[in-house]
Amino acid sequence: MLSTFKNKAVAFAALAACVAFTSCSDDKEDTPSYNVPETYNFANVDYTGQEQRIAMLGEIDTYIKIGNNGTVLNAQKLKNMYANTNSPFSDASLNAATSKQLKNKTISVAVAEFESMFDKVAAASQSAGAAASNGTAGILTSTTDPSKKYLVDANGVEYGQVISKGLMGAVFYNQAVEGYLSAEKIGPTVDNTNVTPNVGTTMEHHWDEAFGYFGAPKDFPTNLNNLKYWANYSNKVSAAIGSNKAIMDAFIKGRAAISAKDMAGKDAAAAIIKTEWERLVAASAILELNAAKKNIADQSLKSHYLSEALGFVMSLKYKGDRKLSDAKYNEVMAKIGTNFYNTTGTDIAAAVDIISTAYNLDSVKAQL
């Protein structure tokens, strides 16, 4: 009987100590246990707005490319497409989505630059199919593949490609990594309790919107069909940098973590996406620079690939904590130059080296 009393006393003392010092294991916050699906297969997911903006850029691309055949482009039409005003799209559903546009989602410091480029590509199209040369805007035809023709300005810059790749950065990339994956959108003060049917909690929805801008199907990279913009470029460089799996796995793990209230897991996944997406931008720039160097003797292809590279390099500056410093960014831009007729293979190789060093891609730059 005395032994029983002593055991109860010990147990009571232990309980009292637990209450007094709040240090017992039961009071520790354990990591939630939850399943992570193999695909982006979650309840209450909606990123319609991101899909619409991707489609809007697709229509801008398509319209500008008719200039490659000598059609004169209308700068105001391009600006209407950018701001989604005056029903500019062939897809009526995009015209009806009046609250959605690319302009108001472009990083603010770049809006005027893109509107200026709409003017420049329209001005270049006034050549109406005439041949381009150094100092004269017009159509550059590939000497190795005459079916490839590109509208360029007097400096050999294909603004259609600069606009396309630049807006991939200034809207899709910037909105995802600087907007939706920021503390303002997925931090501790953001609601992750109240579920809106078909949309999810506010935090879940913001994460989904970031994924929407990646442009991948829910079962990527098993499914490589209908890849849009960044997902398409990820697939082009993934063999060298592993971007497909790294980015998609992080998007899936982060979304599962949010639904399971695992905020540490969410933060870790967000950090991976930001790092890997920036590497994807850098690798895409190197990919196009390598293509330009390979085709250095064919001015049409050289200008085409340099213009794509220029848009991607521009995109690198749309992330605040980027690895490429302002000084190194300016060095890359100086090597690419403003007149693509004068850009040499040595210049291009130097630009590649600056980027690859900043992003630790020296070992794979030749594979891109």
C-alpha positions in Angstrom: 0.0 0.0 0.0 2.9 2.4 0.9 4.6 1.5 -2.4 1.5 2.4 -4.4 1.2 5.7 -2.6 4.8 6.5 -3.3 4.3 5.7 -7.1 1.3 8.0 -7.2 3.3 10.8 -5.5 6.1 10.5 -8.0 3.7 10.6 -10.9 1.9 13.7 -9.4 5.3 15.4 -8.9 6.3 14.7 -12.5 3.0 16.2 -13.7 3.4 19.3 -11.6 6.9 19.8 -13.0 5.5 19.5 -16.5 2.9 22.1 -15.8 5.3 24.4 -14.1 8.1 24.4 -16.7 6.1 23.6 -19.9 9.1 21.5 -21.0 7.6 18.0 -21.4 7.6 16.3 -24.7 3.9 16.5 -25.1 4.2 20.3 -25.3 6.6 20.2 -28.2 5.3 21.1 -31.6 5.7 18.0 -33.7 6.0 18.1 -37.5 2.7 17.1 -39.0 2.5 13.7 -40.7 1.0 13.9 -44.2 1.2 12.3 -47.6 2.8 14.1 -50.6 1.2 13.1 -53.9 3.3 12.3 -57.0 1.5 15.0 -59.1 0.0 18.4 -58.4 -3.3 16.7 -57.5 -5.0 18.7 -54.7 -8.5 19.7 -53.8 -9.6 23.3 -54.4 -7.0 24.5 -56.9 -7.5 27.4 -59.3 -5.0 29.4 -61.3 -7.2 30.5 -64.2 -5.8 34.0 -64.1 -2.3 32.7 -64.7 -3.4 30.5 -67.5 -5.2 33.5 -69.1 -2.1 35.7 -68.9 0.0 32.9 -70.4 -2.5 32.7 -73.3 -2.4 36.5 -73.7 1.4 36.4 -74.1 0.9 33.6 -76.6 -1.4 35.8 -78.7 1.1 38.7 -78.6 3.8 36.3 -79.8 1.7 35.1 -82.6 0.7 38.6 -83.7 4.3 39.9 -83.7 5.5 36.8 -85.7 3.4 37.8 -88.7 5.9 40.6 -89.0 8.4 38.0 -90.0 6.5 37.6 -93.3 6.4 41.4 -94.1 3.1 42.3 -92.4 3.1 45.8 -90.9 2.4 45.6 -87.2 0.2 48.0 -85.2 1.8 49.3 -82.0 -1.5 50.3 -80.5 -2.9 46.9 -81.0 0.1 45.5 -79.1 -0.4 47.9 -76.3 -4.1 47.0 -76.2 -3.2 43.3 -75.9 -0.7 44.2 -73.2 -3.4 46.0 -71.2 -6.4 43.9 -72.4 -8.4 46.9 -73.7 -10.6 47.2 -76.7 -11.1 43.5 -77.2 -7.7 42.9 -78.8 -7.6 39.1 -78.7 -8.8 36.4 -81.1 -9.8 34.3 -78.1 -13.1 35.9 -76.9 -12.6 34.4 -73.4 -9.5 36.6 -73.0 -11.4 39.7 -74.1 -14.1 38.8 -71.6 -11.5 38.5 -68.8 -11.4 42.2 -68.3 -9.8 42.0 -64.9 -6.8 40.1 -66.3 -3.9 41.7 -68.1 -0.2 41.5 -68.5 0.6 45.2 -68.0 -0.6 45.6 -64.4 1.3 42.4 -63.4 4.6 43.5 -65.0 7.2 44.6 -62.5 6.6 48.4 -62.4 10.1 49.5 -63.3 9.8 47.6 -66.7 6.4 48.7 -67.9 7.6 51.7 -69.9 10.4 49.6 -71.4 8.0 47.0 -72.8 5.7 49.6 -74.2 8.7 51.2 -75.9 9.6 47.8 -77.4 6.0 47.5 -78.9 6.7 50.8 -80.7 10.1 49.5 -81.8 8.9 46.3 -83.3 6.0 48.1 -85.1 8.5 50.6 -86.5 10.8 47.8 -87.7 7.8 46.2 -89.5 7.3 49.4 -91.6 10.0 47.9 -93.8 7.1 45.7 -95.1 9.3 42.7 -95.9 12.4 44.4 -97.3 15.7 42.7 -96.5 17.5 43.9 -93.3 21.1 44.9 -93.1 23.4 46.7 -90.6 21.7 50.1 -90.2 18.5 49.1 -92.0 15.4 47.4 -90.3 13.7 44.5 -92.1 13.7 40.8 -92.6 16.8 38.7 -91.9 16.7 35.4 -93.8 18.9 32.5 -92.6 21.7 31.5 -95.0 21.6 27.9 -93.7 17.8 27.5 -93.6 15.9 30.0 -95.8 12.6 29.1 -94.2 13.7 30.9 -91.1 13.1 34.7 -91.4 13.0 37.2 -88.6 11.9 40.8 -88.3 14.8 42.9 -86.8 15.5 46.6 -86.3 18.4 48.5 -87.7 20.7 47.0 -85.1 19.7 43.4 -85.9 17.6 43.1 -82.7 14.5 40.9 -83.0 12.2 42.7 -80.5 9.5 40.0 -80.8 11.8 37.6 -78.9 13.0 40.2 -76.4 9.4 41.0 -75.6 8.4 37.4 -75.2 11.3 36.3 -73.1 11.4 39.5 -71.2 7.7 39.3 -70.2 8.3 35.7 -69.1 10.6 37.3 -66.5 8.9 40.6 -65.8 5.5 38.9 -65.3 5.5 35.2 -64.8 8.8 34.8 -63.0 8.6 38.0 -61.0 5.0 37.4 -59.9 5.8 33.9 -58.8 9.1 34.3 -56.9 8.7 37.9 -55.7 5.0 38.0 -55.3 3.2 34.7 -54.6 6.1 33.0 -52.8 6.7 36.0 -50.6 5.9 36.4 -46.9 3.1 38.8 -47.9 1.3 36.0 -49.8 2.3 32.8 -47.9 3.6 34.1 -44.6 2.3 33.5 -41.0 -0.3 36.3 -41.2 -2.0 34.9 -44.3 -5.2 32.9 -43.8 -4.8 29.1 -44.1 -7.9 28.1 -42.3 -11.0 29.2 -44.2 -11.5 27.2 -47.4 -13.2 28.8 -50.4 -14.7 25.9 -52.6 -12.7 25.3 -55.7 -10.1 27.8 -54.6 -8.8 26.7 -51.2 -7.5 28.8 -48.4 -5.8 32.2 -49.2 -2.4 30.7 -48.7 -3.2 27.6 -50.8 -4.5 29.8 -53.5 -1.4 32.0 -53.6 0.8 29.0 -53.9 -1.3 27.6 -56.7 -1.1 30.9 -58.5 2.7 30.7 -58.4 2.5 27.2 -59.8 0.2 28.5 -62.6 2.9 30.8 -63.8 5.3 27.9 -64.2 3.2 26.7 -67.1 3.4 23.0 -66.5 0.7 20.3 -66.5 -0.2 18.8 -63.1 1.7 15.6 -63.9 4.9 17.3 -65.2 7.6 16.1 -65.9 6.1 12.7 -66.6 3.8 14.5 -69.0 5.8 16.8 -71.4 2.8 17.8 -73.5 1.7 21.4 -74.0 4.4 22.9 -71.9 4.2 26.7 -71.6 7.0 29.2 -71.4 9.0 28.4 -68.3 8.1 24.8 -68.1 9.1 24.5 -71.8 12.5 26.0 -71.1 12.9 24.0 -68.0 12.5 20.9 -70.1 15.1 22.2 -72.5 17.8 22.6 -69.8 16.8 20.0 -67.3 19.2 17.4 -68.5 22.0 19.7 -67.5 20.6 21.4 -64.3 17.8 19.0 -63.1 15.2 21.8 -63.1 12.2 19.7 -64.0 12.3 17.5 -60.9 13.7 20.1 -58.5 11.0 22.7 -59.3 8.0 20.4 -59.7 8.9 18.4 -56.5 9.1 21.6 -54.5 5.8 22.9 -55.8 4.1 19.6 -54.9 5.8 19.3 -51.5 5.1 22.9 -50.6 1.4 22.7 -51.5 1.0 19.5 -49.5 2.8 21.2 -46.5 0.4 24.2 -46.6 -2.6 21.9 -46.5 -1.1 20.0 -43.6 -0.2 23.2 -41.7 3.5 22.4 -42.0 4.9 25.9 -42.3 8.5 24.8 -42.1 8.0 22.4 -45.0 6.3 25.2 -46.9 9.1 27.6 -46.3 11.7 25.1 -47.4 9.9 24.3 -50.6 9.5 28.0 -51.4 13.2 28.6 -51.0 14.0 25.7 -53.3 11.7 27.1 -56.0 13.2 30.5 -55.8 16.7 29.2 -56.1 16.0 26.7 -58.9 13.8 29.0 -60.9 16.6 31.6 -60.9 19.0 29.0 -62.1 16.5 28.1 -64.8 16.5 31.7 -66.0 20.3 31.8 -66.0 20.5 28.4 -67.8 18.0 29.6 -70.4 20.1 32.7 -71.1 23.2 30.5 -71.6 21.3 28.1 -73.8 20.4 30.9 -76.2 23.9 32.5 -76.0 25.4 29.2 -76.9 23.1 28.9 -79.9 24.0 32.4 -81.1 27.7 31.5 -80.9 27.2 28.3 -82.8 25.5 30.2 -85.5 27.8 33.2 -85.5 28.2 33.1 -89.3 24.4 33.2 -90.0 23.3 36.7 -89.0 19.6 35.8 -89.0 20.0 33.0 -86.5 22.7 34.9 -84.5 20.3 37.8 -84.1 17.4 35.5 -83.3 19.2 33.7 -80.5 20.9 36.8 -79.1 17.5 38.5 -78.9 16.1 35.5 -76.9 19.2 35.6 -74.7 18.7 39.3 -74.1 15.2 38.8 -72.9 16.3 36.1 -70.4 19.2 38.2 -69.1 16.8 41.0 -68.6 14.6 38.6 -66.6 17.4 37.9 -64.2 17.1 41.4 -62.8 13.5 40.9 -61.9 14.4 39.0 -58.7 15.5 41.1 -55.7 18.1 38.8 -54.1 19.5 37.6 -57.4 23.0 36.0 -57.6 24.0 38.1 -60.6 25.1 41.5 -59.2 24.2 44.7 -60.9 27.8 45.1 -61.9 28.0 41.7 -63.5 24.6 42.2 -65.1 25.9 45.3 -66.8 29.0 43.4 -67.9 26.8 40.7 -69.6 24.7 43.4 -71.3 27.8 45.1 -72.6 29.1 41.9 -74.0 25.8 41.2 -75.8 25.9 44.7 -77.1 23.3 46.9 -78.7 24.2 46.2 -82.3 24.0 42.5 -82.9 25.9 42.8 -86.2 28.9 43.7 -84.2 28.6 41.1 -81.4 31.5 38.6 -81.7 31.9 35.0 -80.7 34.4 36.1 -78.1 31.8 38.6 -76.7 29.2 35.8 -76.4 31.6 33.4 -74.7 32.5 36.1 -72.2 28.8 36.7 -71.4 28.3 33.0 -70.9 31.2 32.8 -68.5 30.0 35.7 -66.4 26.6 34.1 -66.0 27.9 30.5 -65.5 30.3 31.7 -62.8 27.5 33.6 -60.9 25.3 30.5 -60.9 27.8 27.8 -60.5 27.1 26.4 -63.9 30.6 26.2 -65.2 30.6 22.4 -65.3 27.4 22.2 -67.4 27.5 25.4 -69.5 28.7 23.5 -72.6 25.8 21.1 -72.2 23.3 23.9 -72.5 
